[in-house]
Amino acid sequence: MSTSATDTAYPQGARAWVGRLVPLALVVLLACLPLLNLHLPGVLPGPTYTPGTLHLLALAMVMAALALSYHLLLGVAGLLSFGHALYFGFGAYLLGIVMSELELGLVPSVLLVLLAGVAFSLALGAVSLRVTGIPFAMVTLAFAQAGSVLVRRDPGRVTGGEEGLRLPTDYVPAALVGVADTRNLYWLALAALVLTFLLVSWVQGSRAGHVAEAVRENELRVRVLGMRPFLVKLAIFVAASVIAIGMGMVHLLLNSGAVPHIVSAELTISLLLMVVIGGVGSRWGAVAGAVLYVLLNQRLTVLAQAEWVHDLPAPLRIPLSEPMFILGTLFVLVVMFLPGGLAGTVTRLRGARHRGSGDQRPGAERLEDVDDDQQAAPVGGARP
């Protein structure tokens, strides 16, 4: 091997190891947070070992896993769904109903809900995917609205109506119940996020994932090649829905109950917001966007209730008192000035740094950056 080839191979190998070790180190750090006394003033409500902070971080991880499932739909298959929250609520409500009505323990109830979730998503996906584009979005929205109305009407007095469903703690292990055990719920949410990331990576890297990306780009060409786009899209739809159902069950345990909001279209729009802020087509972008959204939502709510905000003039007080207004403004700014979201911005900065240094990397690696740019392209395919 020549000297130049050795010099080139070494940084490539080092970068590959760094790429593997950084996520592992981040997971280890997150797992140790409940045992540490770290303060992040203005970001977290208190030290990292306190129940309030652990609950907020666990909620951020559950929403990050849910955003990853939405990434499968929108970022991989190009399916713009307005009804993804239906599956999240399905998991939360059905788990509580199964435990209380059938008097089953947590593990058999989870397995039963997952089996029911596969059948449920398969049936709704088979109907919804008969159409594409905006009609697909409207059909999924119609199913979600029907589910939301059903939950609020409380048929058979099993969903709790507007009051919500309380977790039947008699059928849940004591280690997952109560504020004192928030640490265990935090670790459960972390495990769910890691498992979801690995599962989504596997699905996206599988043959079905590659075909789904090809269908997203040109469905007619895939059909001409002799493949069946409907079955591939249905497989992605079911995978994303089952992951959302699993996260709904974790959400039920984390919050000791479920409320109608988790079935609403508003939650699906929030998911879309998280994915767009993070960068459509990027897995870690979906995670970063969801965590940023949850932290901003919590801190902006605290800001809206601050006394000094109520003393401001109306032009400042009114927008600062509405967290959703500020989040919506952030969404508009990201779409206008950061196409590709957080992931696209990081990719462009990396590209600018390499160009500034003369970019001595091999051509194949530069092509990886181009691929990252394509994956982090904004909705509609616009490029910066």
Phi, psi and chi 1 to 4 in degrees:
 res  aa     phi    psi   chi1   chi2   chi3   chi4
   1 MET       -  133.9 -179.0 -179.7  -67.4      -
   2 SER   -72.8  162.2   66.6      -      -      -
   3 THR   -62.6  -43.0  -55.9      -      -      -
   4 SER   -63.7  -37.6   59.8      -      -      -
   5 ALA   -66.9  -36.8      -      -      -      -
   6 THR   -65.4  -42.7  -55.2      -      -      -
   7 ASP   -62.3  -35.0  -67.4  -17.2      -      -
   8 THR   -73.6  -38.6  -57.0      -      -      -
   9 ALA   -69.4  -34.3      -      -      -      -
  10 TYR   -61.7  -53.1  174.8   73.8      -      -
  11 PRO   -62.8  -30.5   15.2  -25.2      -      -
  12 GLN   -64.7  -45.2  -80.4 -176.9  -50.8      -
  13 GLY   -64.4  -40.8      -      -      -      -
  14 ALA   -63.0  -42.4      -      -      -      -
  15 ARG   -64.1  -36.9  -84.8 -167.6  -71.0  -91.9
  16 ALA   -65.1  -41.3      -      -      -      -
  17 TRP   -65.9  -40.6  -86.2  105.4      -      -
  18 VAL   -61.8  -40.0  169.7      -      -      -
  19 GLY   -62.6  -29.1      -      -      -      -
  20 ARG   -85.8  -36.0  -65.1 -173.1 -175.9   96.9
  21 LEU   -78.9  -32.9  -70.5  177.8      -      -
  22 VAL   -62.3  -47.8  167.3      -      -      -
  23 PRO   -62.3  -37.7  -21.1   32.7      -      -
  24 LEU   -64.7  -43.5 -179.0   61.4      -      -
  25 ALA   -63.9  -36.6      -      -      -      -
  26 LEU   -65.4  -40.8 -179.0   59.6      -      -
  27 VAL   -64.8  -42.3  170.8      -      -      -
  28 VAL   -62.7  -42.0  171.4      -      -      -
  29 LEU   -62.5  -43.8  174.5   62.4      -      -
  30 LEU   -63.6  -37.3  -71.4  173.8      -      -
  31 ALA   -67.3  -28.3      -      -      -      -
  32 CYS   -87.8  -11.6  -65.7      -      -      -
  33 LEU   -54.8  -40.2  -81.6 -173.8      -      -
  34 PRO   -64.4  -15.9  -22.8   34.0      -      -
  35 LEU   -98.3   -2.2  -51.9  175.8      -      -
  36 LEU  -109.4  161.9  -57.7  174.9      -      -
  37 ASN  -116.1   72.4 -176.5   10.0      -      -
  38 LEU  -103.0  141.3  -60.7  178.7      -      -
  39 HIS  -116.7  133.7  -64.7 -100.4      -      -
  40 LEU  -129.3   80.6  -73.5  176.1      -      -
  41 PRO   -58.2  135.1  -21.6   32.9      -      -
  42 GLY    87.3  -15.8      -      -      -      -
  43 VAL  -110.1  -50.3  178.5      -      -      -
  44 LEU  -109.4  148.4  -61.2  176.5      -      -
  45 PRO   -72.4  -12.7   22.7  -31.5      -      -
  46 GLY  -173.9 -170.6      -      -      -      -
  47 PRO   -58.7  155.6  -21.7   31.8      -      -
  48 THR   -70.4  -13.9   50.6      -      -      -
  49 TYR   -90.5   -6.2   65.5   87.5      -      -
  50 THR   -80.4  148.5   55.6      -      -      -
  51 PRO   -57.8  -38.6  -25.4   34.7      -      -
  52 GLY   -62.6  -44.8      -      -      -      -
  53 THR   -67.9  -42.3  -61.6      -      -      -
  54 LEU   -63.1  -37.9  -69.2  178.3      -      -
  55 HIS   -65.1  -42.4 -177.0  -86.8      -      -
  56 LEU   -63.3  -44.2  175.7   62.5      -      -
  57 LEU   -66.4  -38.7  -67.4  174.8      -      -
  58 ALA   -64.6  -40.3      -      -      -      -
  59 LEU   -63.4  -39.6  178.4   62.3      -      -
  60 ALA   -62.2  -38.9      -      -      -      -
  61 MET   -70.6  -37.8  -71.5 -171.8  -77.7      -
  62 VAL   -63.1  -43.9  169.5      -      -      -
  63 MET   -68.7  -31.6  -61.7  -49.3  -64.6      -
  64 ALA   -65.0  -42.0      -      -      -      -
  65 ALA   -65.1  -38.4      -      -      -      -
  66 LEU   -65.6  -39.5 -175.4   60.8      -      -
  67 ALA   -64.8  -33.6      -      -      -      -
  68 LEU   -63.8  -38.6  -84.6  170.8      -      -
  69 SER   -65.7  -36.9   70.4      -      -      -
  70 TYR   -70.2  -30.0 -163.4   76.1      -      -
  71 HIS   -60.6  -37.1  155.2   78.1      -      -
  72 LEU   -59.6  -42.7  -91.0 -177.0      -      -
  73 LEU   -69.0  -55.7  -77.7  178.1      -      -
  74 LEU   -85.5  -47.2 -177.9   61.3      -      -
  75 GLY   -75.6  -32.8      -      -      -      -
  76 VAL   -95.8  -54.3  176.5      -      -      -
  77 ALA   -93.0  -10.0      -      -      -      -
  78 GLY    70.4   27.6      -      -      -      -
  79 LEU   -98.9  110.8  -61.7  171.1      -      -
  80 LEU   -86.5   99.7  179.2   59.9      -      -
  81 SER  -102.1  136.9  169.5      -      -      -
  82 PHE  -106.1   13.1  -76.5  156.7      -      -
  83 GLY  -128.3   22.7      -      -      -      -
  84 HIS   -67.5  -27.5 -160.4   54.0      -      -
  85 ALA   -62.9  -22.6      -      -      -      -
  86 LEU   -57.6  -39.6  173.7   63.4      -      -
  87 TYR   -76.7  -32.7  -55.3   95.1      -      -
  88 PHE   -62.6  -48.2 -173.6   65.6      -      -
  89 GLY   -67.8  -33.4      -      -      -      -
  90 PHE   -58.4  -45.9  179.0   91.0      -      -
  91 GLY   -64.5  -43.8      -      -      -      -
  92 ALA   -66.9  -50.7      -      -      -      -
  93 TYR   -69.5  -43.9  -87.9   98.5      -      -
  94 LEU   -67.6  -34.0 -169.5   59.3      -      -
  95 LEU   -62.6  -45.6  178.6   62.7      -      -
  96 GLY   -63.9  -40.5      -      -      -      -
  97 ILE   -68.2  -42.3  -67.1  171.2      -      -
  98 VAL   -62.9  -43.5  166.5      -      -      -
  99 MET   -65.9  -41.8  -75.6 -165.7  -67.2      -
 100 SER   -79.7  -36.8   59.5      -      -      -
 101 GLU   -84.5  -38.9  -62.5  -62.1  -39.4      -
 102 LEU   -95.7   -7.6  -58.8 -176.9      -      -
 103 GLU    56.1   48.3  -60.7 -177.7   -7.3      -
 104 LEU  -104.1  156.9  -69.4  176.5      -      -
 105 GLY   -73.5  177.4      -      -      -      -
 106 LEU   -66.0  -48.2  178.8   61.5      -      -
 107 VAL   -64.1  -52.0  173.8      -      -      -
 108 PRO   -62.2  -32.1   16.2  -27.7      -      -
 109 SER   -66.7  -41.5  -62.4      -      -      -
 110 VAL   -61.7  -44.8  166.4      -      -      -
 111 LEU   -62.6  -41.0  -63.9  176.4      -      -
 112 LEU   -64.7  -41.9 -170.6   59.5      -      -
 113 VAL   -65.8  -39.0  171.9      -      -      -
 114 LEU   -63.6  -42.1  -73.5  176.4      -      -
 115 LEU   -63.2  -45.2  -74.4  176.0      -      -
 116 ALA   -63.4  -35.4      -      -      -      -
 117 GLY   -65.9  -38.4      -      -      -      -
 118 VAL   -61.9  -46.5  170.9      -      -      -
 119 ALA   -64.7  -41.5      -      -      -      -
 120 PHE   -63.5  -49.5 -177.6   68.0      -      -
 121 SER   -69.3  -32.5   58.4      -      -      -
 122 LEU   -64.8  -42.5 -164.2   59.6      -      -
 123 ALA   -67.7  -47.9      -      -      -      -
 124 LEU   -69.6  -35.3  -94.0   58.2      -      -
 125 GLY   -66.6  -39.7      -      -      -      -
 126 ALA   -62.1  -32.9      -      -      -      -
 127 VAL   -79.6  -46.6  174.8      -      -      -
 128 SER   -64.5  -38.2  -55.5      -      -      -
 129 LEU   -78.7    3.4  -69.3  169.5      -      -
 130 ARG   -68.2  -18.9  -66.2  -67.6  174.7 -173.9
 131 VAL  -123.4  166.0  -67.3      -      -      -
 132 THR  -130.4  170.9   59.1      -      -      -
 133 GLY    65.5 -139.7      -      -      -      -
 134 ILE   -61.6  -40.9  -63.6  -58.7      -      -
 135 PRO   -57.5  -37.0  -27.9   36.2      -      -
 136 PHE   -62.5  -44.5  169.4   79.7      -      -
 137 ALA   -60.6  -40.1      -      -      -      -
 138 MET   -69.2  -38.3  -67.5  -60.8  102.9      -
 139 VAL   -65.2  -44.1  171.4      -      -      -
 140 THR   -64.7  -36.2   55.2      -      -      -
 141 LEU   -64.4  -39.6  176.5   61.3      -      -
 142 ALA   -63.7  -43.0      -      -      -      -
 143 PHE   -62.7  -41.8  -79.9  131.6      -      -
 144 ALA   -65.6  -40.0      -      -      -      -
 145 GLN   -65.2  -39.3  -71.3  -63.2   94.1      -
 146 ALA   -62.3  -41.7      -      -      -      -
 147 GLY   -64.6  -39.2      -      -      -      -
 148 SER   -64.6  -43.1  179.2      -      -      -
 149 VAL   -63.5  -40.5  170.4      -      -      -
 150 LEU   -62.1  -42.7 -164.5   63.9      -      -
 151 VAL   -65.2  -42.1  165.9      -      -      -
 152 ARG   -71.4  -31.5  -66.6  177.7 -170.6  -83.2
 153 ARG   -73.8  -19.8  -69.8  -68.1 -179.8   89.2
 154 ASP    57.8   61.1 -168.0   13.9      -      -
 155 PRO   -67.8  131.8   25.4  -33.1      -      -
 156 GLY    71.5    9.4      -      -      -      -
 157 ARG    54.0   45.4  -63.2 -177.7 -178.3  -82.1
 158 VAL  -112.4  -20.3  -66.5      -      -      -
 159 THR   -98.3  -14.8   65.4      -      -      -
 160 GLY    84.6   -1.1      -      -      -      -
 161 GLY    58.9 -140.6      -      -      -      -
 162 GLU   -65.6  -24.7  -65.3  -70.7  -13.5      -
 163 GLU   -73.9  -22.1  -61.3  -63.0  -35.7      -
 164 GLY    91.4  174.4      -      -      -      -
 165 LEU  -104.4  131.5  176.5   70.1      -      -
 166 ARG   -91.0  141.4 -169.3  171.3   60.6   86.0
 167 LEU   -66.8  123.8  176.0   68.3      -      -
 168 PRO   -74.0   90.3   24.3  -28.8      -      -
 169 THR   -66.0  -18.0   53.4      -      -      -
 170 ASP   -63.3  -22.6  -66.4  -18.0      -      -
 171 TYR  -108.2   10.0  -53.3  100.9      -      -
 172 VAL  -112.8  137.5  179.3      -      -      -
 173 PRO   -53.9  141.8  -25.5   33.8      -      -
 174 ALA   -60.1  -26.5      -      -      -      -
 175 ALA   -68.9  -12.3      -      -      -      -
 176 LEU  -113.4   18.0  -61.6  176.4      -      -
 177 VAL  -125.6  134.6  177.3      -      -      -
 178 GLY    98.3  157.4      -      -      -      -
 179 VAL   -64.1  -33.8  176.9      -      -      -
 180 ALA   -64.2  -21.8      -      -      -      -
 181 ASP  -105.2   21.5  -66.9  -52.8      -      -
 182 THR   -59.0  -30.9  -54.4      -      -      -
 183 ARG   -59.8  -42.8  179.7 -174.4  -59.9  178.8
 184 ASN   -65.7  -39.4  -62.0  -29.2      -      -
 185 LEU   -66.1  -35.0  -69.0  167.3      -      -
 186 TYR   -61.5  -46.3  169.6   86.1      -      -
 187 TRP   -66.1  -34.6  -78.4  -35.8      -      -
 188 LEU   -63.0  -44.0  175.2   66.0      -      -
 189 ALA   -64.6  -38.9      -      -      -      -
 190 LEU   -64.2  -44.1  175.5   60.5      -      -
 191 ALA   -62.1  -39.3      -      -      -      -
 192 ALA   -64.6  -39.6      -      -      -      -
 193 LEU   -66.7  -44.8  174.3   58.9      -      -
 194 VAL   -63.2  -44.8  172.7      -      -      -
 195 LEU   -61.7  -41.7  180.0   62.0      -      -
 196 THR   -64.0  -42.2  -61.1      -      -      -
 197 PHE   -61.8  -43.8 -166.6   91.0      -      -
 198 LEU   -64.8  -41.2  -65.2  175.7      -      -
 199 LEU   -65.9  -44.7 -174.6   59.0      -      -
 200 VAL   -64.5  -39.8  168.7      -      -      -
 201 SER   -62.4  -41.5  -59.9      -      -      -
 202 TRP   -65.3  -45.5  175.9   73.2      -      -
 203 VAL   -62.5  -44.3  171.3      -      -      -
 204 GLN   -66.3  -33.0 -170.3  169.6   -7.2      -
 205 GLY   -86.2   -6.4      -      -      -      -
 206 SER   -77.5  172.6   68.4      -      -      -
 207 ARG   -61.7  -40.1 -176.2 -178.5  178.9 -172.0
 208 ALA   -61.7  -38.7      -      -      -      -
 209 GLY   -64.5  -41.9      -      -      -      -
 210 HIS   -65.7  -40.6  -69.8  -54.9      -      -
 211 VAL   -66.1  -38.0  175.2      -      -      -
 212 ALA   -62.1  -39.7      -      -      -      -
 213 GLU   -65.8  -37.0  -69.6  175.3  -13.2      -
 214 ALA   -66.7  -37.4      -      -      -      -
 215 VAL   -65.2  -38.8  170.8      -      -      -
 216 ARG   -60.5  -38.0 -179.6 -166.2   64.6 -160.3
 217 GLU   -79.5  -43.2  -63.0  -59.9  -34.7      -
 218 ASN  -158.8   92.9 -166.3  -33.1      -      -
 219 GLU   -67.0  -35.6 -177.6  170.5  -15.4      -
 220 LEU   -63.5  -41.5  179.4   59.8      -      -
 221 ARG   -63.7  -39.6 -178.7  174.3  -63.2  176.7
 222 VAL   -63.7  -38.8  173.1      -      -      -
 223 ARG   -66.5  -38.9 -160.0 -174.3  -59.1  -83.2
 224 VAL   -65.2  -31.1  168.5      -      -      -
 225 LEU   -74.5   -2.5  -69.7  174.5      -      -
 226 GLY    96.7    4.4      -      -      -      -
 227 MET   -93.6  165.5  -70.1  179.6  -84.0      -
 228 ARG  -112.7   95.5  -55.9  178.7   65.6  180.0
 229 PRO   -58.1  -33.4  -21.5   31.7      -      -
 230 PHE   -60.2  -45.2  176.6   81.0      -      -
 231 LEU   -66.6  -37.4  -66.7 -179.5      -      -
 232 VAL   -66.4  -45.9  173.6      -      -      -
 233 LYS   -63.9  -36.2  -71.1 -168.0  -67.8 -174.0
 234 LEU   -65.9  -40.3 -177.7   59.0      -      -
 235 ALA   -62.4  -43.2      -      -      -      -
 236 ILE   -65.4  -41.0  -63.2  -65.4      -      -
 237 PHE   -60.5  -46.2 -173.7   93.6      -      -
 238 VAL   -66.4  -42.6  172.0      -      -      -
 239 ALA   -59.7  -46.7      -      -      -      -
 240 ALA   -64.2  -39.5      -      -      -      -
 241 SER   -68.6  -41.0  -58.7      -      -      -
 242 VAL   -66.2  -38.0  171.0      -      -      -
 243 ILE   -62.3  -43.2  -68.4  173.6      -      -
 244 ALA   -62.2  -38.6      -      -      -      -
 245 ILE   -62.8  -43.3  -71.2  169.8      -      -
 246 GLY   -61.3  -41.1      -      -      -      -
 247 MET   -68.3  -31.2  -69.1  -51.0  104.3      -
 248 GLY   -62.6  -38.0      -      -      -      -
 249 MET   -67.8  -40.7  -68.4 -170.2  -77.6      -
 250 VAL   -63.7  -38.7  176.4      -      -      -
 251 HIS   -62.8  -38.6 -169.1  -91.7      -      -
 252 LEU   -61.4  -45.0  173.2   73.2      -      -
 253 LEU   -66.4  -40.6  -63.8  172.9      -      -
 254 LEU   -65.9  -39.5  180.0   62.4      -      -
 255 ASN  -100.4    2.8  -69.5  -75.7      -      -
 256 SER    55.9   30.7  -61.5      -      -      -
 257 GLY   165.3  177.9      -      -      -      -
 258 ALA  -137.9  143.8      -      -      -      -
 259 VAL  -122.8  157.9  -66.9      -      -      -
 260 PRO   -57.8  -23.0  -26.6   35.3      -      -
 261 HIS   -57.3  -32.0  170.0   72.7      -      -
 262 ILE   -74.0   -5.8   64.3  172.5      -      -
 263 VAL  -104.6   -3.8 -164.5      -      -      -
 264 SER   -79.7  159.8   66.1      -      -      -
 265 ALA   -66.3  -24.2      -      -      -      -
 266 GLU   -60.3  -37.2 -176.9 -177.1  -21.4      -
 267 LEU   -68.1  -38.9  179.1   59.8      -      -
 268 THR   -63.1  -40.4  -58.2      -      -      -
 269 ILE   -64.2  -37.0  -66.3  173.6      -      -
 270 SER   -62.2  -39.1  -61.8      -      -      -
 271 LEU   -62.3  -43.3  -75.2  177.0      -      -
 272 LEU   -59.8  -40.9  177.6   61.4      -      -
 273 LEU   -61.0  -45.1 -164.7   62.9      -      -
 274 MET   -60.8  -45.3  -63.0  172.0 -164.2      -
 275 VAL   -67.9  -39.2  172.4      -      -      -
 276 VAL   -69.1  -41.8  171.3      -      -      -
 277 ILE   -62.0  -41.9  -69.9  175.5      -      -
 278 GLY   -73.0  -33.5      -      -      -      -
 279 GLY   122.2  110.4      -      -      -      -
 280 VAL   -63.9  128.6  177.9      -      -      -
 281 GLY    98.9   -2.7      -      -      -      -
 282 SER  -114.7  128.1  169.2      -      -      -
 283 ARG   -68.9  -51.3  -69.4 -170.9  -65.3  -86.1
 284 TRP   -68.8  -24.4   75.0  -98.2      -      -
 285 GLY   -65.3  -40.3      -      -      -      -
 286 ALA   -62.3  -41.1      -      -      -      -
 287 VAL   -65.2  -47.5  173.7      -      -      -
 288 ALA   -63.5  -41.2      -      -      -      -
 289 GLY   -63.4  -40.4      -      -      -      -
 290 ALA   -67.9  -43.6      -      -      -      -
 291 VAL   -63.5  -43.9  171.6      -      -      -
 292 LEU   -61.7  -41.6  178.8   64.4      -      -
 293 TYR   -63.4  -47.1  178.5   91.1      -      -
 294 VAL   -64.2  -43.9  172.4      -      -      -
 295 LEU   -65.7  -42.6  -66.7  179.5      -      -
 296 LEU   -63.5  -42.7  -86.5  177.8      -      -
 297 ASN   -61.0  -41.7 -166.5   27.8      -      -
 298 GLN   -69.6  -44.8 -162.7  -89.0  -13.0      -
 299 ARG   -71.3  -35.8  -60.4  -45.8  -62.0  173.0
 300 LEU   -68.5  -31.7  -70.5  175.4      -      -
 301 THR   -65.7  -42.0  -58.4      -      -      -
 302 VAL   -63.4  -40.7  173.6      -      -      -
 303 LEU   -63.3  -40.3  174.1   69.1      -      -
 304 ALA   -63.9  -26.0      -      -      -      -
 305 GLN   -94.0    0.8  -62.6  170.2   -7.8      -
 306 ALA   -70.0  144.3      -      -      -      -
 307 GLU   -66.5  -36.6  -68.2 -175.3    2.3      -
 308 TRP   -67.3  -23.8   64.7  -90.9      -      -
 309 VAL   -68.9  -36.9  171.1      -      -      -
 310 HIS   -69.7  -18.1  -65.1  -78.8      -      -
 311 ASP   -88.7   -4.2  -62.5  -27.8      -      -
 312 LEU   -77.1  160.0  -67.3  173.1      -      -
 313 PRO   -61.6  154.7  -20.2   30.0      -      -
 314 ALA   -54.0  -41.9      -      -      -      -
 315 PRO   -59.9  -25.5  -24.4   34.6      -      -
 316 LEU   -96.8  -37.4  -66.6  175.5      -      -
 317 ARG   -65.8  -41.5 -175.7 -175.8   69.7 -110.6
 318 ILE   -65.1  -50.1  -66.1  175.6      -      -
 319 PRO   -66.9  -36.1   19.6  -30.3      -      -
 320 LEU   -70.8  -18.0  -70.7  177.7      -      -
 321 SER   -87.5   -2.5  -57.9      -      -      -
 322 GLU  -121.4   95.1  -64.4  -67.2  -21.4      -
 323 PRO   -56.9  -38.3  -24.3   33.7      -      -
 324 MET   -66.5  -31.3  -69.0  -53.7  -61.7      -
 325 PHE   -64.5  -43.5  175.1   84.1      -      -
 326 ILE   -67.3  -41.4  -60.7  177.4      -      -
 327 LEU   -64.7  -38.5  -74.0  171.6      -      -
 328 GLY   -64.4  -39.8      -      -      -      -
 329 THR   -63.1  -41.1  -56.2      -      -      -
 330 LEU   -60.5  -41.5  175.8   64.5      -      -
 331 PHE   -58.8  -46.1  174.3   79.2      -      -
 332 VAL   -62.7  -42.3  173.1      -      -      -
 333 LEU   -64.4  -40.1  -67.1  175.6      -      -
 334 VAL   -64.9  -43.9  167.6      -      -      -
 335 VAL   -63.6  -37.8  170.6      -      -      -
 336 MET   -79.3  -41.8  -69.2 -178.9   62.7      -
 337 PHE  -112.5  -14.9  -60.6  107.9      -      -
 338 LEU  -127.0   63.5  -64.2  177.1      -      -
 339 PRO   -60.8  131.8   19.7  -30.3      -      -
 340 GLY    96.8   -4.5      -      -      -      -
 341 GLY    63.0 -157.2      -      -      -      -
 342 LEU   -61.9  -42.6  -61.0  175.8      -      -
 343 ALA   -64.1  -43.2      -      -      -      -
 344 GLY   -65.2  -36.9      -      -      -      -
 345 THR   -65.2  -44.0  -58.1      -      -      -
 346 VAL   -63.0  -40.7  170.4      -      -      -
 347 THR   -63.2  -41.9  -58.4      -      -      -
 348 ARG   -66.5  -38.8  -75.7 -165.4  -62.2  -82.5
 349 LEU   -64.3  -39.8  -69.4  175.7      -      -
 350 ARG   -63.6  -42.4  -77.5  172.1   50.2 -161.6
 351 GLY   -63.8  -40.7      -      -      -      -
 352 ALA   -65.6  -37.6      -      -      -      -
 353 ARG   -64.8  -42.7 -173.4 -171.1   65.7 -177.9
 354 HIS   -69.0  -36.5  -71.3  -56.7      -      -
 355 ARG   -67.0  -36.6  -76.4 -167.9  -65.3  -87.2
 356 GLY   -66.1  -28.5      -      -      -      -
 357 SER   -93.1   11.5   61.4      -      -      -
 358 GLY    87.9   -9.5      -      -      -      -
 359 ASP    47.1   76.4 -161.7   -1.0      -      -
 360 GLN   -87.1    8.4  -60.5  -60.1  -42.0      -
 361 ARG   -74.9  159.4  -62.2  171.8  -56.3  141.2
 362 PRO   -67.7  160.6   20.1  -30.6      -      -
 363 GLY   -61.8  -35.3      -      -      -      -
 364 ALA   -62.1  -37.9      -      -      -      -
 365 GLU   -70.1  -35.3 -166.3  170.4  -20.9      -
 366 ARG   -65.6  -33.6  -67.3 -161.8  -62.2  -87.4
 367 LEU   -65.1  -31.2  -73.4  176.3      -      -
 368 GLU   -62.2  -37.7  -71.5  177.6    2.7      -
 369 ASP   -64.8  -39.6  -75.6  -12.7      -      -
 370 VAL   -61.7  -39.9  173.7      -      -      -
 371 ASP   -64.8  -39.1 -175.8   59.3      -      -
 372 ASP   -61.0  -41.0  -72.4  -17.5      -      -
 373 ASP   -60.0  -41.3  -83.2  -29.4      -      -
 374 GLN   -66.8  -39.3  -68.6  173.7  -16.7      -
 375 GLN   -66.9  -32.8  -72.6 -173.4   -7.5      -
 376 ALA   -93.4   18.2      -      -      -      -
 377 ALA   -66.4  144.7      -      -      -      -
 378 PRO   -70.9  168.8   26.2  -33.9      -      -
 379 VAL   -58.8  135.4  175.4      -      -      -
 380 GLY    96.3   -9.8      -      -      -      -
 381 GLY    81.0    9.5      -      -      -      -
 382 ALA   -68.2  140.3      -      -      -      -
 383 ARG  -109.2  146.7  -61.2  -75.5 -169.5  -87.1
 384 PRO   -67.3      -   24.6  -33.2      -      -
